Amino acid sequence: MGVWAPLHRLLELAGQSLLQNEALAFAALEELPVELFPPLFTAAFAGRHTHADHEPHLETFQAALNGLDLLLAEEVRPRWWKLQVLDLRRNARQDFWTLWSGIKASVCSLLEPKPAQPMQKARRVEAQAGLKPARAPVEKLRIFTIPVQSIRRILKLVQLDSIQDLEVNCTWKLATLGRFLPHLGRMGNLRRLLLSRVRLLPHTTPDREEHCVGQLTAQFLNLPHLQELYLDSISFLEGRLHQVLRCLKTPLETLCINNCLISESDLTYLSQCPSVSLLKDLGLSGVNLTSLSLEPLQVLIERTLATLQDLDLDECGIMDSQFSALLPSLSRCSQLTTFRFCGNPISMSMLESLLQHTVGLSKLSLVLYPAPLESYEDVRSTLHPGLLAQLHARLRQLLRTSGWASTVWFSSNTCPHCGDEIFYGMWPILCPCYMPA
């Protein structure tokens, strides 16, 4: 018999004793070590001890969360009240339920699975399990894929004007977003907003589409403190960027438009928009610019020369003939610290010109460049590691000669076999397909 078997038996007997004595059970809860709570809770849940634990499933959670409401309403709290985050998602801290007892409870079977997120000391509410949050101010609210009805019930219990950071990361139809928007307009202290994966259904009428977009832009009038705006995979943005940005009341510090379609008129308006003149962070990752003139982007960079710190042009399809127009402006971005330019079809000569134009930027500390076109064997973008190594050595020599102090990484296109990339810093980081057998 292993050493743990007697301990498990003692633990089981102690739990049974507590559950048979209601007064003793409640008294013990205040001093119960965290390691002993999972097996006791599991036993109470399985035995349906209606005083130590309420009816299973939704009633159980309702009772627990109602208790949290009462605790948070207390003016003076004992020092032993240490609870900061209650996370009952399926994949979050699964080991909690298996400590000592060796039994995994199924109390989270009703919750939607999601990878656990890093927890901070600031209070958070995560509206992805349909749980009723405590009635308390929250600074950060993250909404993942759950029914919009559940989200609306949760929002009714949150002090919306206390939210400063909002992430809406759902695969929503535009009409679904429209039902959420009245709540957004009440978040008057919002400073950071991320909207992701909002799609437009093919049968949506133009009038309905315009109505929903108008609803969204109207809410920006109620967000006077907004500083950071992230729009990712928003299907209705093309031709409407002016509608979104013109309602902003204050200059943005961060604007990231990722994986969206935009038109040349959108890019032109962006270069002239009053709200982007003080940008510190500009991201257009995944925005296809191949067929567009980059003159508006050059104008935007010129307008933000004194403030721009982070520029992300990854996977934009920018070619030599387009990029050459940006070089004079890039060379004057005196505050630039990070420049990302991976996934663009650029030649070796253009990369050399880029390095020469940016070598004088004293604050530039991290640069991510694409592997030059000459690194590939054919039009199918099959990478030739030997050619890449030679070209990389040539670029490194240019950097040393110029006295470049920044950290420079080069990346290839994704491997057609495994989807990974090859990165070059001081040495190559190869994908498995290029590793020796």
N, C-alpha and C positions, 0 to 999 in steps of 0.2 A: 504494500500500500504506500503510495506517495505521501510526502509530507503535507500536501495540500488537502488531501481527503479529510483528515480530522478537522482541519480548520473550516472547510466548507460545511461539514456537519454541524460544528458549533455555531457557525453563522446562521445556518438554517434554523436551528433550535432557538437561537436568540430572536430571530425574526418572528417565529411563530409565537413566542412568549409575548413579544411586544404587541402583535396584532390581536392577541386574545385579551389584552388589558388596555382598554381605550385611554384611560387616564395616563398610564405609564407611556403609551405610545406618543401621545401629544407632548408630554414632558420631555421625552427623549429626543424629539425632533429638533429641539433647540441646540442640542449638543451633539447631534449625530454626525460622525465623520463623513466626509463626502464619499469615501470608499464603501460605506455601508448603506448609503441611500439607494443605489441601483437595485440590489437584491431585495431590500425591504419594499421598495416601490413595486417591483415586479411581483412579489408575493401578494401584496395588497391588491394589485390590479387583477391578478389571476383569481384571487379568492373573493373579489368584489366586497371587500370590507367597506361598507358604505359610510363609515365615519372616518376611518383613516384614509379612505380614498372614495371618490364618488363613482357613479356609473361610468363604464368604460367609454372610449372613443370621444365623440365631440363633447359630451357632458363633462368628461374629465378635464379636458382643456379649458372649457368654459369656467369651471370652478377654480382651477389654478390661476387663470388670468384675472378673474374677478378678485381673487385674493391679492394679486400683485397690484391691482388698482388701489386697493385699500392701503397696502403698505406704502406705496409711493405718495399717497395723500397725507401721510403722517408728517407733522411738522418736525418732530424730533425723532431720530432713528438711532437705535442702539448700535454700538460699534461692530457687533457681530453680524449685522446685516451687510453682507458682502456681495450680494448678487448685483452684477452690472449688465450681463447679457443673458437672455434666455433664448437658446437656439435649439429647437426640436425638429430640425429638418432631418430627413432620412440619412444623408451622407455626412452630416456635421457631427464630429466627435463620436463616432460609433463606439469607440472604445469605452466611453462613459458607461454604457449599459452592460458591458462585459466585465468590468472591474470586479475582482473577487468572486463574484457569483458564477462566472463562466456561462451565463445565460444571456442571450440577446433578447431584449424585450421588443415587442412588435407595436409599441404605442405610437410609433411614427408612421405606421403603414398608410395613414390617410393623407400624409403630407407629400407634396410634390418634390421629388429629388432634385438637388442642386448642389454643386460643389461648394464646400465651406469657404467663406471669404475671411480674409484677415480681419480681426476685431480690434477696434481702437477704444480708448477710454471714453471718448465722446459717445453719447447715447445714439443708438441707431434703431430704426424700425425697418425691417426687411419685409416688404409686402409680397412674399412669394409663397407662403404656406397658407394664406387665408386666416392667419391667427389674429386675434383681437389684441392690439398693442395697448400698453398702459397709456392712460391719459396724461401725457407729459410732453413738454416741448422736445422736439428732435431737430438735430442739425442736418442729418443726412438721411435721405430716403431713397432706397433702391427698389425699383419695381421690376420684377421679372415676369415670366409667363404664367399668369393665373387669370381666371375669369375676371372681366372688368367689374362685374357686380361685387366680387369680393374686395377688389381694390377700393371701390367707392365706399363700402362699409368701413374699411380701415381708415380711409381718409377722413371720415366723419368723426373719428376718435383722436385725430392728431391736430395739434395746433399748427395750422398750415403756415401762418406767418412766421413761425420759428424755423422753418426749413430753409437752409442756405445752399444745400447741395442736393440736386435731384437727378437720378438716372432712371430713364424709362427705357428698358431694354427688352421689349416685347415684340413678337411678330404680330403687329396689329394692322388691321385695315384702317384706312384713313377715317372712315366713319366711327370706328372704335376710339381712335384718338380724339375725335370730336366730342365724345361723351366724357372724356377725361379732362378736357381743356378748362371747363369752369373751375375746377379745383386748382389748376395751374395758375389761373389769374388771381387767386387768393394768396399766393406765396410771395408776398410783397418784399420779403427780404432775401429772395433767391439770388445767389451769386454765381452758381455754376449749374448749367443745364445740359444734360445729354439726352438726345432723342435718337433711338436706333431702331432700324428695321420696321419702318412704317411703309406699307405697300398700298398700291392703288389697284383695285380690281378692274379687269378689262371692261366690264359692263357699266362702270360708274359714268353717269352723265356729266357733261362739262359743267352744267349748273351746280350739280351736287358737289363736284370737285372744287369749284370756286368757292362755294359756301364753306366747305370744311377748311380750306386753306385760309380763308378770311377769318374764320374762328381762331385759328392758331395765331396768326399775326396780330390779331386784336389783343390777345393775352399779353403780348410783349409790352404793350403800353402800361400794363400793371406791374412790370418788373423793373423798377427804376435802378436797382442795384446790380443787375446782371453784368458780370464781367467775363465769364467764360461760357462759350456756346459750342457744343459738339453736335454735329448732324451726321449720322452714319447710316448709310443704306436707306435713304429717304427717297422714295420713288417719285414723288410729286415735285421735286425741287427744280427740275429743268424748266427754264423759262420763267421761274417764279422767285428767284433769289431776291429780287428787288422787293417783292411783297414781304418776305420774311425779315429782311434787314432794315427796311425803312421805318419800322415801328419801334426799333430799339431806341431807348431814351438816353443812354449814356454810352461813351466809347468802350469797346470791348478790349480786354487784354489778350484773350485767346479766342480764335476762331478756327475750328477744325471741321472741314467738310470732306468726309471720307466715303469712298465707294458710292458716289452719287454721280448721276449724269447732270452736266451743266452745259449751257449754251454759250456762244460767244457774247451774247448780250448780257448774260449773267456775269461773266468775267469782267466785262466792261463796267457794269454797275458796281461790282465789288471793288474795282480800282478807284471809284469815285465816292464810295459810301462814306458819309461823315463818321460812322461808328467804328471804322477800322483804322483811323489815322494814328492811333497809339498802340497798335498791336505789338505784343511781345512774342506771341506764339501763333504762327500761321501754318495750318496743315491742309494739304490737298491730296493726301494719299489715296490712291485708287481712283482718282478722277481722271478720265481719259482726255488728255489735252492734245492728242496727236493732230487732229484736224483744225485746231484753233490757233489763232494768232496769239502769241504770248506778249504782245505789246501792252495789253492791260495789266498783265502780271508784273511787267517791268515797272509800270507806273505805280502799282501798289507797293512794290519793294522800295521805290524811290521815296514814296510818302512815309514809309516806316523806317527809314535808314537809322534814325536816332534811337529807336526803341526795339526793333526786331531782334529777338534772342534765339528763337528756335524756328527753323524753316524745314518743313517736311514735304518733299515732292516725290516720294516713293511711288513707283508703279503708275506713273502718269503718261507713259508712252512718249516722252519728250525726245526729239531727235536733234542731231547736230545743228541743222539749219534753224531750228527754233531756239535752242539753248544759247547759241552764240549771242543773241540779243540781250540775254539776261546778265552776261558776265560783267559788264561795266557797273551795273547796279549792285551786284553781289559783292564786288570788290570794295564797296563803300559802306557795307553794313557793319559799322564799327562795334556794335553790341552783340553781334552774332556769336553764339556759343556752340550751337549744334546745327548741323546741316545734313539732312537725309535725302539721298538722291538715287537709291537703289531701284533696279527694275526698269531702267530707261535705256533705250538702244543708242548708246553713245560710243563714239570711236576713241581710239587711243589718243589721237591728236587733240580731240576736244577735252579729254580728261587732263592732258598735260596743260592745256590752256586754262582749264578751270583751276588747277593747282597753282598756276602762276598768278592768276587773278586774286586768289584768296589767301595767299601766303602771308600777306601783310595784316591780316585780321588777328590782332593780338589776343582776343578773347575766345577765338574759335578753338574749342577743346575736343570736339568729337565730330568726325566726318564719316559718313557712310556712302560710298560710291559704288556704282555698278561695275562689274567686270567689263572691260571694253569689248566691242564687237569682234575684234580680232582674236579673242579667246575661244571663239566657237568654230567648230569644224564646218557646219553647214547651216542651211536655212531653218532646220528643225531645232536649232539652239542646242546642239550636242556640244557640251563643253570639252575642250582639250586641256587637261590639267597641265601638260608640259608648256603649252603656249601661255596659259594663264600665269604660270610660275615665272616665265621669262618677262612678261609684261609687268608683272608685279614687282620684280626686282628692278626693272627700269624706272618705275614710278617711285619706288623707295629711294633709289639713288637721287632722283630729282628732288625728293623731299629733304634728304640729307644735305644736298648741295644748297638748297634754299634756306636751310636752318629752321625748317618746319617743326614746331614743338607739339602739334596737335596729335591726338590719337586718330588714326585713319584706318578704316576697314573697307575692304572691297568685297562685294558679294556677287555671285553668279545668278543667273536665272534659275528657277526651280528645276531640279532634275526631272526629266520626263518619266523616269522609272519609279522613283520613291517620293518625289515631291519636296525633298530637302534642298537646301542651298549649300554652296561651298563659300566659306568666308576666309578671307585673307587679312590677317593683322600683321604681326611679325612673321607668323607661320600659318600655313593653310589649315583650315578645319574642314575636312573632307566629308561628304555624305557617304553612307555605306557602299554605294555603288562604285565608288572610286577607291575604296580601300583595298589593299592587296589581300588576296585570298589567304 
